[in-house]
Amino acid sequence: MQTGMEKIDKVVLAYSGGLDTSVILKWLKETYNCEVICFAADVGQAEELGGLEEKAFATGASKLYVEDLREEFVRDFVFTALKANAVYEGVYLLGTSLARPLIAKRQIEIAHKEGARAVSHGATGKGNDQVRFELTYYALDPHIRVIAPWREWPFKSRSDLIAYAQQHKIPITATKDKPYSMDRNLMHISYEGGILEDPWAEAPEEIFILTRAPEDAPDRPAYVEIDFESGVPVAVDGEPLSPATLLDRLNRVGGDHGIGRVDLVENRFVGMKSRGVYETPGATILHAAHRAVESLTLDREVAHLKDSLNARVAEMIYYGFWYTPEFEAVRALIDESQKNVTGTARLKLYKGNCTVVGRRSPCSLYSEEFATFEHDNVYNQRDAEGFIKLNALRLRMRKMAEERRQ
């Protein structure tokens, strides 16, 4: 039965075929008596997407879109965050946050193509994803109707969904005993909930998929070289690669050496704290490499300005503010800063550690002539005396004023 002010004839649902979206598909048809078009985005989750069509149609979908967005995801979203050195709360590299605006953008495009005036998603009312999806929806289509079932339906738990699915003969593989939730894309895997809700408890080794335990990694280090052009990684060990292929390559080599495990308690946008465990091997390597090339090529004040914006940019991405005027403005600044960030970084991977051991660039601002501790003819060390005295002037005046008051 329709519950909204305006009758909904057609909805585009962000669909994965898992428990939540399978139940949502049936619930939308039952509640709104409308046509449901499903959209599944391949952002590198490594799940079998081929069987989704049969499952979606069996549950009542009129159509299913399955689209490969891996290259666009890495090129336009992951690499944009990389150029900004965006890291949320000093640790999280934003893997889930970066995928949501892309999925939501394509969902709106499909809604326009299909003449649908409503979209739906499976994000809960407690998390960040509801904000990321819906801010994108409204930014790209201010007239769209958004249906967020977790904020409308009577179900309160995973057990309720399983019971509903069994009642309506919806094909699912979920059980009540799943110990945690997982989200995967080409950039990372995140683990939350269940056995991880105790922030004191160490994450069990068996949950990890992308990375070896550092103590089980090879006893010999691996070296990798990454080439950048204008802040964008373009080759690994001299081999040009597409964005998605490059990240996949680094995920594999980094995972073999235990790179990129993170365990943190983060502040969700809605206000609560959440414990998350992440595997991000390839992006961890890329962040270290990118900073190494920037260290040679960025002017000091530009570098410091970028660092001062790091937390702000990461917040924008984490909160879902991708399609906002403030993000457009800071993105233009970041792109301008990257024009000369071209060069190569060499990194050593060893038992969970990713260490920069070399960097070079045709745009380097580093000069051995100026930096050397040996004799040089380009820097008069006596010039430093006036420089220091000018910078010390305000400190001397403050101390002299204190002495006069005594």
N, C-alpha and C positions, 0 to 999 in steps of 0.2 A: 504494500500500500504506500502511495506517495506520502511523504512527510514534509516536503518542502513547500515553499510558497508557489513556486512555478513548476509545472510538470516537467520531468526529465525524460526525454525519449531515448537518449543515447549517452553512455558514459565510457570514457577511455580509462582503463584500470592499469596501473603499473603492476605487472604480474610476474611472479617468479615461479609459480607452481608449488610453492611451499604451503604449509598449513594455513598461515594467515591469509594469504591472497586467494587461496582456493576457497576458503570459507567466505571471504569478502565477495568473490564472484557470485556465489550462490545467494548470499545475503542481499546484494544489490538487486538482483533480479526479483527476489522475493519481496523486498521492501519497497523498491521504486518501480517495479513492473516495467523495466526498461531494457533496451538492448545494451549489452556489455561487450566492448571491444578490448581485448587484452593486448598489452604491449610488454614484451620482454627485451631488456637491453643486455647485450653481451659487452660487459666492461672488463672481461678477463676473470670471471668468477670460476672458470674451469669446471663448471657443472654441465651436464648433458642437457642441451637446450632442444635437441631434436625431438624428444618425446613430449614436449609441452603442448603441441597442437592437439594431439589426441586427448590429453588430460583437460585442456581448456574447453574443448568442444563438449566433452563428456559432462562437464560441470555447467555448461550453458552459455559459453561465449559464442558470439556470432562471427568473430574474426580474431585472428591472432597475428600480431606483428612481432617478428624476432629479428633484431637488427644488431649488426656488429659495429659497436662504437669504440672499439679498443684504440684505434689510431687517433681518433678525435679526442678521446679521453686523455691520452698521454700528451699529445701535441698541444692541445688548447687549455688543458686544466692542470695536469701534473707539472708540465714544464713551466706554466705561468707561476705556480706556487714556488717552484724551484728557483726561478729567476729572482723572486722576492725573498728567498731564504726563509719562507714562512714556516714557523714551527710553533704550534700552540702550547702555551705554558711550558716552553723550553724543551719539550720532549716529543710531542705528538706531531707526526708529519702529515696528518690530515687526509689519510687515504679515503675513508668513507665520506668525509665532508666534500671532497672534490668530485666524487662521482654523482652526488645527488643533483646538483644544478644541471648537469648534462642530461641525466635521465629525464628530469622534469621538463627541460627545454624540448627534447624530442617528443615527449608525451603531448605537450601543447601543440606541436607541429602536426602530430597525428590527429589530434582533436579537430584542428582546423581543416585538415584534409578530409576527415570523415563527417564533418558537420556536427560534431558533438559539442554540446554546450556545458558539459560537466566532465570532470576528471576525478579520479579516486586513487588513494594510496593506502599502504598497509602500516604506516608508521603509528606508533602508540602515542597517547597523550602525555607521556612522561619524558619523551626523548627529544633529541635535536632534529631528527630527520623530518618530522612534521613541519618544522619551521623552514628547513631548507627546501623541501618540496613546494610548500605553499607560497613562500616569498617569490620563488621563481615563477610559479603559475601566475600570480597576480602581476608581477613585473612585466611579463610577456603578453598577458591577456587580462586586463583589468575587469572584464565582464564575465570571466569564467566562474562556473559554480564548482566548488570543491566539496567533495564528500569524504570525510575522514571517519570511517566506521568505528575505530577504537574510541572516538569521542561521542558516538551516537548509540551503538548497540548495547544490549544488556549484558554481554559476556564480560566476565571479569578476569578470566585466567586462561591459560593454555589448555587446562583440562576442559573448560567450557567449550572451547573451539573443537577439541577432539570429539567431544560428545555430539556436538552439532554436525560435524563431518560424518560421523558414524550414522547418525539419525537420517541424514540425507544421502547416504551412500556416496559421499565425495571421496575419490581415491587420494589417500594420503599415506605417507610413510612415517609420520611423526609418532612419537610415544611420549608418555608422561614422564619418562625418566631421563630425557636429554639433560646432560649436566651443565650446559652453557649454551649461549647463542653465538653464532659466528656470522661475520660478513666478510666476503672476499671479493677483491677485484685485482686488476693487474698491478696495482701499487702495493697492496698489503692484504693481510688478514687480521681482523679484530675479533677478540673473544670477550664476552661480557656475561654477567649473570650467573645463576646457578652456583656451581662450586667456586666461582671467582668472587662472589659477593663479600666474602671475608677478606678485607684488605691486608690482613696479617698472614693469610695462607699463601704459600708459594704455589704458583701455577704448576699443575702436574705436567711432566715431560710429554705425556702422550697426546696432549692437545695440539702440539706444534706440528705444522705441515710443511712450511716453506724452509725452515732452518734446522740444522743440526744443533744439538747442544754444543757450546763452545769446547767443552772438555772432550767431545767425541770428534771434533773437527780434525783435519789433517795436521800432522806434526810439522809439515813444511809450509811456509807461507806462499801465497799466490800474489803475483803482481798484475795489476791491470792499469791500462792507460785509457783515458777518456778524452776525446777531442770535443771542444766547444766552439761554436760560431755564434757570436752575438748573444751569449748567455745560454744557448740551446745545445744540449749534447747531441752530437751527430755521428760519432764513431766510437767503437771499442777496439782497442789494440790495432788501430789503423784501419779497421773494416767499417765502411759506412753502413749504417743500419737505420731502418725506419724507427719512429719513436716507440711504438709498441714492441717491436723486435728487440730494440736496444734495452728497454727496461726488463723485458723477459730474460735476456741474456744475463744482465746483472743480478736479477733475482736468483738465477741458478748458481752463479759463481759465489755470490754473497751468501746464499743459503748453505752451500757446501761448507763454508768457513764460519758459520754461526753468527753472521752479521745481521744486526737489525732487530733484535728482540728488545721490547720495551714493556715495562710494567708500571702503570701510573694510576693515581687517583686524580681524575680531572673534574673540572667544574662545567657541568652542562649549562647550556644557555637558559634552560627553564628554572635553574636555581639550585638543583640538588647536585651532590657529588656522586661520581660513578667510578668504579674501579674497572680499568680496561687493560687488556694484555694484547700486544700488537707484534706482528712480524712484518718488517718493512726492509728487506735486505737491499734490493736494488736502489731504492730511493735514498737509503742511508749512505750508500756509496756515492750517489750523484750529488747529494748535499755537500759532502766533504770535498768532492772534486770541484764543484762549482765555486765554493768559497776559496779554494786554492788558486783557481784562475783569477777570481776577482782580486785576490790579494796582490797580484802582479799588475792588474790593469785598471783598477779603480782609483781615482783621486781620493785622498784621505777624507775630505769633507763629504764627498758623495758616499763613500763607504760608511761613514759614521751616520749620515742621514738615513741611509737604507737600514742600518742596524736599529736606529731609533724607531723605524716604522715596522720592524719585523713583527712584534707582538700585535700591533694594530691590524696589520694585513692578515695575520693568522686568525685573529678574532673575527674579522669580516668573513673569512672563508668558513670558519667553524660555525658561525651563527647563521650562515646561509645568505649573506649579503653580496652574492656574486654579481647580480644584475642591479647594482645600485650606483647612483652618481658618485659616491665617495670611492667605491672600488674602481670605477672607470678612471677617476682622476689619479689615484695612486698607481694604477696599472700603467698609465701613460708615463708617469715619472719613472717607474721601474724599467719600462721598455727603453726609455731614453738612456738610462744608466748602463744598459747592457750593450750598447753599440760596439764597444771595444773589448767586451769580455769574450775574447777569442784566444784559444790556446789549448794546451794539453796538461792534464794532471796525471801523475803516476801515484798509485796507491798500493799499499801493502795490506793484505788481508790475512789475519792470523788469529784463530781461536776467539772469534767474537770482536776483535779489534780491527778497525779500519783507519789506517794511518797514512796521511799524505807524506810521501817521501821525495816528491819532485814536482816541479811545475815550470812551464815555459810558455812564452807568448810572443807573437810578432808585435803586439801592442803593449809590451811590458813597459812600466814606468820605473822599474828597478834598474839601478845603475851601479855597477861594481865600482866605477870611478869615484862615485860619491860615498858609497857605503863602506869602502875598504878601511881597515884599521892600519893598513900600510901607508907609506908616503903617497900623497896625492897633490895635484896642482889645481884642483877645482874647488876646494873648500878651505877657507881660511878659518881655522878653529878660534882665532881671536874674535871673530864676528859674533860668536856665541855669547860673549860677555855682555854686550849691549842688549842682546835679545833677552837674556836672563834678567838683567836689571830692569828693563821695561816691564817685564811680566811680574817682577817682584815689587814694583813701585807701590801698588795698592796695599800689599801686605806690610811693607815698611811703614806706610802712612797710618794704617790701622794700629800697628803696635806703638807708633809714636804718639798717637792720640790717647791710647790707654795710659802711657807713661805720664802724659800731662795731667790726666785726671787723678793720679795717685798723690 
